[in-house]
């Protein structure tokens, strides 16, 4: 898998994950797991030079 493909998949996952987080209770165990993945994806995308200003609407 190329770097470009990996970034595309990560951006899509980041967006999808935020949709799930918005619809979840912030105190639920599922939300806490999603938040951990959200942070991981933010680190990966930021380190790859992706500007998250437009993509990150949860901003946690």
PDB file of N, CA, C and O in Angstrom:
ATOM      1  N   UNK A   1       0.843  -1.175   0.000  1.00  0.00           N
ATOM      2  CA  UNK A   1       0.000   0.000   0.000  1.00  0.00           C
ATOM      3  C   UNK A   1       0.889   1.239   0.000  1.00  0.00           C
ATOM      4  O   UNK A   1       1.842   1.337   0.773  1.00  0.00           O
ATOM      5  N   UNK A   2       0.565   2.171  -0.869  1.00  0.00           N
ATOM      6  CA  UNK A   2       1.375   3.386  -0.956  1.00  0.00           C
ATOM      7  C   UNK A   2       1.016   4.343   0.189  1.00  0.00           C
ATOM      8  O   UNK A   2      -0.023   4.210   0.837  1.00  0.00           O
ATOM      9  N   UNK A   3       1.895   5.294   0.409  1.00  0.00           N
ATOM     10  CA  UNK A   3       1.660   6.298   1.459  1.00  0.00           C
ATOM     11  C   UNK A   3       0.388   7.093   1.160  1.00  0.00           C
ATOM     12  O   UNK A   3      -0.377   7.424   2.066  1.00  0.00           O
ATOM     13  N   UNK A   4       0.179   7.391  -0.105  1.00  0.00           N
ATOM     14  CA  UNK A   4      -1.004   8.155  -0.516  1.00  0.00           C
ATOM     15  C   UNK A   4      -2.290   7.387  -0.185  1.00  0.00           C
ATOM     16  O   UNK A   4      -3.255   7.966   0.314  1.00  0.00           O
ATOM     17  N   UNK A   5      -2.293   6.093  -0.465  1.00  0.00           N
ATOM     18  CA  UNK A   5      -3.457   5.259  -0.152  1.00  0.00           C
ATOM     19  C   UNK A   5      -3.689   5.184   1.355  1.00  0.00           C
ATOM     20  O   UNK A   5      -4.828   5.255   1.818  1.00  0.00           O
ATOM     21  N   UNK A   6      -2.613   5.041   2.110  1.00  0.00           N
ATOM     22  CA  UNK A   6      -2.723   4.973   3.560  1.00  0.00           C
ATOM     23  C   UNK A   6      -3.292   6.278   4.132  1.00  0.00           C
ATOM     24  O   UNK A   6      -4.128   6.248   5.035  1.00  0.00           O
ATOM     25  N   UNK A   7      -2.839   7.415   3.609  1.00  0.00           N
ATOM     26  CA  UNK A   7      -3.361   8.701   4.067  1.00  0.00           C
ATOM     27  C   UNK A   7      -4.837   8.848   3.726  1.00  0.00           C
ATOM     28  O   UNK A   7      -5.616   9.354   4.534  1.00  0.00           O
ATOM     29  N   UNK A   8      -5.220   8.414   2.547  1.00  0.00           N
ATOM     30  CA  UNK A   8      -6.627   8.480   2.143  1.00  0.00           C
ATOM     31  C   UNK A   8      -7.494   7.673   3.101  1.00  0.00           C
ATOM     32  O   UNK A   8      -8.538   8.146   3.551  1.00  0.00           O
ATOM     33  N   UNK A   9      -7.068   6.472   3.406  1.00  0.00           N
ATOM     34  CA  UNK A   9      -7.811   5.597   4.318  1.00  0.00           C
ATOM     35  C   UNK A   9      -7.872   6.225   5.713  1.00  0.00           C
ATOM     36  O   UNK A   9      -8.916   6.177   6.364  1.00  0.00           O
ATOM     37  N   UNK A  10      -6.784   6.802   6.170  1.00  0.00           N
ATOM     38  CA  UNK A  10      -6.746   7.427   7.492  1.00  0.00           C
ATOM     39  C   UNK A  10      -7.672   8.635   7.575  1.00  0.00           C
ATOM     40  O   UNK A  10      -8.345   8.829   8.587  1.00  0.00           O
ATOM     41  N   UNK A  11      -7.714   9.445   6.525  1.00  0.00           N
ATOM     42  CA  UNK A  11      -8.612  10.602   6.496  1.00  0.00           C
ATOM     43  C   UNK A  11     -10.063  10.130   6.522  1.00  0.00           C
ATOM     44  O   UNK A  11     -10.886  10.691   7.246  1.00  0.00           O
ATOM     45  N   UNK A  12     -10.374   9.119   5.751  1.00  0.00           N
ATOM     46  CA  UNK A  12     -11.739   8.584   5.735  1.00  0.00           C
ATOM     47  C   UNK A  12     -12.124   8.010   7.089  1.00  0.00           C
ATOM     48  O   UNK A  12     -13.239   8.229   7.562  1.00  0.00           O
ATOM     49  N   UNK A  13     -11.214   7.281   7.715  1.00  0.00           N
ATOM     50  CA  UNK A  13     -11.483   6.706   9.030  1.00  0.00           C
ATOM     51  C   UNK A  13     -11.662   7.808  10.068  1.00  0.00           C
ATOM     52  O   UNK A  13     -12.541   7.715  10.925  1.00  0.00           O
ATOM     53  N   UNK A  14     -10.840   8.844   9.997  1.00  0.00           N
ATOM     54  CA  UNK A  14     -10.928   9.971  10.929  1.00  0.00           C
ATOM     55  C   UNK A  14     -12.300  10.639  10.821  1.00  0.00           C
ATOM     56  O   UNK A  14     -12.924  10.947  11.837  1.00  0.00           O
ATOM     57  N   UNK A  15     -12.754  10.855   9.624  1.00  0.00           N
ATOM     58  CA  UNK A  15     -14.055  11.482   9.404  1.00  0.00           C
ATOM     59  C   UNK A  15     -15.192  10.591   9.909  1.00  0.00           C
ATOM     60  O   UNK A  15     -16.092  11.055  10.610  1.00  0.00           O
ATOM     61  N   UNK A  16     -15.141   9.329   9.550  1.00  0.00           N
ATOM     62  CA  UNK A  16     -16.174   8.366   9.972  1.00  0.00           C
ATOM     63  C   UNK A  16     -16.212   8.245  11.491  1.00  0.00           C
ATOM     64  O   UNK A  16     -17.286   8.214  12.092  1.00  0.00           O
ATOM     65  N   UNK A  17     -15.053   8.178  12.097  1.00  0.00           N
ATOM     66  CA  UNK A  17     -14.958   8.053  13.550  1.00  0.00           C
ATOM     67  C   UNK A  17     -15.598   9.248  14.250  1.00  0.00           C
ATOM     68  O   UNK A  17     -16.292   9.080  15.253  1.00  0.00           O
ATOM     69  N   UNK A  18     -15.372  10.442  13.733  1.00  0.00           N
ATOM     70  CA  UNK A  18     -15.978  11.631  14.335  1.00  0.00           C
ATOM     71  C   UNK A  18     -17.507  11.575  14.248  1.00  0.00           C
ATOM     72  O   UNK A  18     -18.195  11.994  15.179  1.00  0.00           O
ATOM     73  N   UNK A  19     -18.037  11.061  13.143  1.00  0.00           N
ATOM     74  CA  UNK A  19     -19.488  10.904  13.023  1.00  0.00           C
ATOM     75  C   UNK A  19     -20.023   9.989  14.120  1.00  0.00           C
ATOM     76  O   UNK A  19     -21.053  10.280  14.729  1.00  0.00           O
ATOM     77  N   UNK A  20     -19.325   8.887  14.369  1.00  0.00           N
ATOM     78  CA  UNK A  20     -19.745   7.961  15.424  1.00  0.00           C
ATOM     79  C   UNK A  20     -19.641   8.615  16.797  1.00  0.00           C
ATOM     80  O   UNK A  20     -20.507   8.421  17.650  1.00  0.00           O
ATOM     81  N   UNK A  21     -18.585   9.387  17.006  1.00  0.00           N
ATOM     82  CA  UNK A  21     -18.381  10.027  18.304  1.00  0.00           C
ATOM     83  C   UNK A  21     -19.481  11.046  18.606  1.00  0.00           C
ATOM     84  O   UNK A  21     -19.935  11.150  19.746  1.00  0.00           O
ATOM     85  N   UNK A  22     -19.903  11.784  17.603  1.00  0.00           N
ATOM     86  CA  UNK A  22     -20.960  12.786  17.788  1.00  0.00           C
ATOM     87  C   UNK A  22     -22.253  12.118  18.246  1.00  0.00           C
ATOM     88  O   UNK A  22     -23.001  12.690  19.039  1.00  0.00           O
ATOM     89  N   UNK A  23     -22.517  10.924  17.755  1.00  0.00           N
ATOM     90  CA  UNK A  23     -23.755  10.213  18.092  1.00  0.00           C
ATOM     91  C   UNK A  23     -23.658   9.369  19.355  1.00  0.00           C
ATOM     92  O   UNK A  23     -24.615   8.678  19.702  1.00  0.00           O
ATOM     93  N   UNK A  24     -22.530   9.409  20.048  1.00  0.00           N
ATOM     94  CA  UNK A  24     -22.323   8.565  21.230  1.00  0.00           C
ATOM     95  C   UNK A  24     -22.291   9.384  22.513  1.00  0.00           C
ATOM     96  O   UNK A  24     -21.965  10.571  22.510  1.00  0.00           O
ATOM     97  N   UNK A  25     -22.637   8.720  23.600  1.00  0.00           N
ATOM     98  CA  UNK A  25     -22.553   9.325  24.927  1.00  0.00           C
ATOM     99  C   UNK A  25     -21.082   9.419  25.333  1.00  0.00           C
ATOM    100  O   UNK A  25     -20.355   8.427  25.290  1.00  0.00           O
ATOM    101  N   UNK A  26     -20.653  10.612  25.723  1.00  0.00           N
ATOM    102  CA  UNK A  26     -19.237  10.836  26.040  1.00  0.00           C
ATOM    103  C   UNK A  26     -18.739  10.021  27.236  1.00  0.00           C
ATOM    104  O   UNK A  26     -17.531   9.864  27.416  1.00  0.00           O
ATOM    105  N   UNK A  27     -19.631   9.518  28.029  1.00  0.00           N
ATOM    106  CA  UNK A  27     -19.229   8.725  29.195  1.00  0.00           C
ATOM    107  C   UNK A  27     -19.221   7.225  28.929  1.00  0.00           C
ATOM    108  O   UNK A  27     -18.838   6.446  29.801  1.00  0.00           O
ATOM    109  N   UNK A  28     -19.629   6.822  27.761  1.00  0.00           N
ATOM    110  CA  UNK A  28     -19.710   5.391  27.461  1.00  0.00           C
ATOM    111  C   UNK A  28     -18.321   4.804  27.206  1.00  0.00           C
ATOM    112  O   UNK A  28     -17.420   5.506  26.750  1.00  0.00           O
ATOM    113  N   UNK A  29     -18.154   3.518  27.501  1.00  0.00           N
ATOM    114  CA  UNK A  29     -16.878   2.852  27.203  1.00  0.00           C
ATOM    115  C   UNK A  29     -16.541   2.898  25.715  1.00  0.00           C
ATOM    116  O   UNK A  29     -15.372   3.021  25.349  1.00  0.00           O
ATOM    117  N   UNK A  30     -17.551   2.800  24.861  1.00  0.00           N
ATOM    118  CA  UNK A  30     -17.308   2.846  23.409  1.00  0.00           C
ATOM    119  C   UNK A  30     -16.738   4.197  23.004  1.00  0.00           C
ATOM    120  O   UNK A  30     -15.818   4.260  22.188  1.00  0.00           O
ATOM    121  N   UNK A  31     -17.267   5.273  23.560  1.00  0.00           N
ATOM    122  CA  UNK A  31     -16.769   6.612  23.231  1.00  0.00           C
ATOM    123  C   UNK A  31     -15.308   6.749  23.652  1.00  0.00           C
ATOM    124  O   UNK A  31     -14.498   7.322  22.922  1.00  0.00           O
ATOM    125  N   UNK A  32     -14.978   6.227  24.819  1.00  0.00           N
ATOM    126  CA  UNK A  32     -13.595   6.317  25.299  1.00  0.00           C
ATOM    127  C   UNK A  32     -12.633   5.577  24.373  1.00  0.00           C
ATOM    128  O   UNK A  32     -11.509   6.030  24.156  1.00  0.00           O
ATOM    129  N   UNK A  33     -13.065   4.445  23.829  1.00  0.00           N
ATOM    130  CA  UNK A  33     -12.239   3.714  22.869  1.00  0.00           C
ATOM    131  C   UNK A  33     -12.121   4.484  21.561  1.00  0.00           C
ATOM    132  O   UNK A  33     -11.049   4.544  20.959  1.00  0.00           O
ATOM    133  N   UNK A  34     -13.240   5.076  21.126  1.00  0.00           N
ATOM    134  CA  UNK A  34     -13.210   5.861  19.899  1.00  0.00           C
ATOM    135  C   UNK A  34     -12.304   7.077  20.069  1.00  0.00           C
ATOM    136  O   UNK A  34     -11.589   7.455  19.141  1.00  0.00           O
ATOM    137  N   UNK A  35     -12.332   7.685  21.248  1.00  0.00           N
ATOM    138  CA  UNK A  35     -11.497   8.861  21.473  1.00  0.00           C
ATOM    139  C   UNK A  35     -10.013   8.501  21.409  1.00  0.00           C
ATOM    140  O   UNK A  35      -9.205   9.278  20.901  1.00  0.00           O
ATOM    141  N   UNK A  36      -9.656   7.328  21.923  1.00  0.00           N
ATOM    142  CA  UNK A  36      -8.266   6.872  21.844  1.00  0.00           C
ATOM    143  C   UNK A  36      -7.838   6.721  20.381  1.00  0.00           C
ATOM    144  O   UNK A  36      -6.734   7.124  20.015  1.00  0.00           O
ATOM    145  N   UNK A  37      -8.696   6.150  19.556  1.00  0.00           N
ATOM    146  CA  UNK A  37      -8.387   6.006  18.122  1.00  0.00           C
ATOM    147  C   UNK A  37      -8.360   7.363  17.433  1.00  0.00           C
ATOM    148  O   UNK A  37      -7.534   7.599  16.551  1.00  0.00           O
ATOM    149  N   UNK A  38      -9.259   8.252  17.832  1.00  0.00           N
ATOM    150  CA  UNK A  38      -9.306   9.622  17.307  1.00  0.00           C
ATOM    151  C   UNK A  38      -7.961  10.316  17.531  1.00  0.00           C
ATOM    152  O   UNK A  38      -7.430  10.956  16.623  1.00  0.00           O
ATOM    153  N   UNK A  39      -7.419  10.187  18.730  1.00  0.00           N
ATOM    154  CA  UNK A  39      -6.122  10.804  19.051  1.00  0.00           C
ATOM    155  C   UNK A  39      -5.017  10.166  18.221  1.00  0.00           C
ATOM    156  O   UNK A  39      -4.151  10.870  17.702  1.00  0.00           O
ATOM    157  N   UNK A  40      -5.035   8.850  18.089  1.00  0.00           N
ATOM    158  CA  UNK A  40      -4.023   8.164  17.268  1.00  0.00           C
ATOM    159  C   UNK A  40      -4.059   8.667  15.825  1.00  0.00           C
ATOM    160  O   UNK A  40      -3.017   8.946  15.232  1.00  0.00           O
ATOM    161  N   UNK A  41      -5.246   8.777  15.276  1.00  0.00           N
ATOM    162  CA  UNK A  41      -5.367   9.242  13.894  1.00  0.00           C
ATOM    163  C   UNK A  41      -4.935  10.694  13.749  1.00  0.00           C
ATOM    164  O   UNK A  41      -4.332  11.064  12.742  1.00  0.00           O
ATOM    165  N   UNK A  42      -5.237  11.518  14.745  1.00  0.00           N
ATOM    166  CA  UNK A  42      -4.793  12.916  14.694  1.00  0.00           C
ATOM    167  C   UNK A  42      -3.269  12.993  14.649  1.00  0.00           C
ATOM    168  O   UNK A  42      -2.709  13.793  13.900  1.00  0.00           O
ATOM    169  N   UNK A  43      -2.608  12.177  15.436  1.00  0.00           N
ATOM    170  CA  UNK A  43      -1.140  12.153  15.462  1.00  0.00           C
ATOM    171  C   UNK A  43      -0.599  11.695  14.109  1.00  0.00           C
ATOM    172  O   UNK A  43       0.312  12.316  13.561  1.00  0.00           O
ATOM    173  N   UNK A  44      -1.151  10.622  13.576  1.00  0.00           N
ATOM    174  CA  UNK A  44      -0.698  10.092  12.285  1.00  0.00           C
ATOM    175  C   UNK A  44      -0.877  11.127  11.184  1.00  0.00           C
ATOM    176  O   UNK A  44       0.043  11.377  10.406  1.00  0.00           O
ATOM    177  N   UNK A  45      -2.050  11.722  11.118  1.00  0.00           N
ATOM    178  CA  UNK A  45      -2.342  12.680  10.051  1.00  0.00           C
ATOM    179  C   UNK A  45      -1.520  13.955  10.197  1.00  0.00           C
ATOM    180  O   UNK A  45      -1.020  14.485   9.205  1.00  0.00           O
ATOM    181  N   UNK A  46      -1.376  14.447  11.409  1.00  0.00           N
ATOM    182  CA  UNK A  46      -0.581  15.653  11.638  1.00  0.00           C
ATOM    183  C   UNK A  46       0.880  15.405  11.294  1.00  0.00           C
ATOM    184  O   UNK A  46       1.517  16.247  10.661  1.00  0.00           O
ATOM    185  N   UNK A  47       1.420  14.257  11.703  1.00  0.00           N
ATOM    186  CA  UNK A  47       2.808  13.921  11.401  1.00  0.00           C
ATOM    187  C   UNK A  47       3.026  13.740   9.893  1.00  0.00           C
ATOM    188  O   UNK A  47       4.139  13.903   9.393  1.00  0.00           O
ATOM    189  N   UNK A  48       1.958  13.404   9.187  1.00  0.00           N
ATOM    190  CA  UNK A  48       2.050  13.231   7.736  1.00  0.00           C
ATOM    191  C   UNK A  48       1.850  14.538   6.982  1.00  0.00           C
ATOM    192  O   UNK A  48       1.892  14.568   5.752  1.00  0.00           O
ATOM    193  N   UNK A  49       1.633  15.613   7.723  1.00  0.00           N
ATOM    194  CA  UNK A  49       1.506  16.918   7.096  1.00  0.00           C
ATOM    195  C   UNK A  49       0.094  17.286   6.673  1.00  0.00           C
ATOM    196  O   UNK A  49      -0.095  18.256   5.939  1.00  0.00           O
ATOM    197  N   UNK A  50      -0.905  16.528   7.124  1.00  0.00           N
ATOM    198  CA  UNK A  50      -2.296  16.819   6.791  1.00  0.00           C
ATOM    199  C   UNK A  50      -2.807  17.920   7.721  1.00  0.00           C
ATOM    200  O   UNK A  50      -2.679  17.823   8.942  1.00  0.00           O
ATOM    201  N   UNK A  51      -3.382  18.960   7.132  1.00  0.00           N
ATOM    202  CA  UNK A  51      -3.961  20.053   7.907  1.00  0.00           C
ATOM    203  C   UNK A  51      -5.355  19.622   8.355  1.00  0.00           C
ATOM    204  O   UNK A  51      -6.236  19.404   7.523  1.00  0.00           O
ATOM    205  N   UNK A  52      -5.554  19.500   9.652  1.00  0.00           N
ATOM    206  CA  UNK A  52      -6.818  19.004  10.193  1.00  0.00           C
ATOM    207  C   UNK A  52      -7.829  20.115  10.475  1.00  0.00           C
ATOM    208  O   UNK A  52      -8.908  19.836  10.998  1.00  0.00           O
ATOM    209  N   UNK A  53      -7.511  21.345  10.145  1.00  0.00           N
ATOM    210  CA  UNK A  53      -8.389  22.473  10.449  1.00  0.00           C
ATOM    211  C   UNK A  53      -9.809  22.230   9.934  1.00  0.00           C
ATOM    212  O   UNK A  53     -10.778  22.441  10.664  1.00  0.00           O
ATOM    213  N   UNK A  54      -9.934  21.797   8.705  1.00  0.00           N
ATOM    214  CA  UNK A  54     -11.254  21.573   8.112  1.00  0.00           C
ATOM    215  C   UNK A  54     -11.841  20.212   8.486  1.00  0.00           C
ATOM    216  O   UNK A  54     -13.061  20.062   8.551  1.00  0.00           O
ATOM    217  N   UNK A  55     -10.998  19.238   8.728  1.00  0.00           N
ATOM    218  CA  UNK A  55     -11.460  17.872   8.979  1.00  0.00           C
ATOM    219  C   UNK A  55     -11.888  17.613  10.415  1.00  0.00           C
ATOM    220  O   UNK A  55     -12.788  16.809  10.657  1.00  0.00           O
ATOM    221  N   UNK A  56     -11.255  18.283  11.365  1.00  0.00           N
ATOM    222  CA  UNK A  56     -11.478  18.002  12.781  1.00  0.00           C
ATOM    223  C   UNK A  56     -12.580  18.886  13.324  1.00  0.00           C
ATOM    224  O   UNK A  56     -12.336  20.037  13.687  1.00  0.00           O
ATOM    225  N   UNK A  57     -13.804  18.352  13.382  1.00  0.00           N
ATOM    226  CA  UNK A  57     -14.895  19.158  13.908  1.00  0.00           C
ATOM    227  C   UNK A  57     -15.237  18.823  15.352  1.00  0.00           C
ATOM    228  O   UNK A  57     -16.093  19.482  15.942  1.00  0.00           O
ATOM    229  N   UNK A  58     -14.598  17.828  15.931  1.00  0.00           N
ATOM    230  CA  UNK A  58     -14.786  17.536  17.353  1.00  0.00           C
ATOM    231  C   UNK A  58     -13.819  18.361  18.191  1.00  0.00           C
ATOM    232  O   UNK A  58     -14.189  18.885  19.242  1.00  0.00           O
ATOM    233  N   UNK A  59     -12.596  18.474  17.731  1.00  0.00           N
ATOM    234  CA  UNK A  59     -11.556  19.287  18.366  1.00  0.00           C
ATOM    235  C   UNK A  59     -11.343  18.950  19.842  1.00  0.00           C
ATOM    236  O   UNK A  59     -11.341  19.834  20.699  1.00  0.00           O
ATOM    237  N   UNK A  60     -11.167  17.673  20.120  1.00  0.00           N
ATOM    238  CA  UNK A  60     -10.857  17.252  21.496  1.00  0.00           C
ATOM    239  C   UNK A  60      -9.392  16.931  21.616  1.00  0.00           C
ATOM    240  O   UNK A  60      -8.928  16.558  22.693  1.00  0.00           O
TER     241      UNK A  60
END
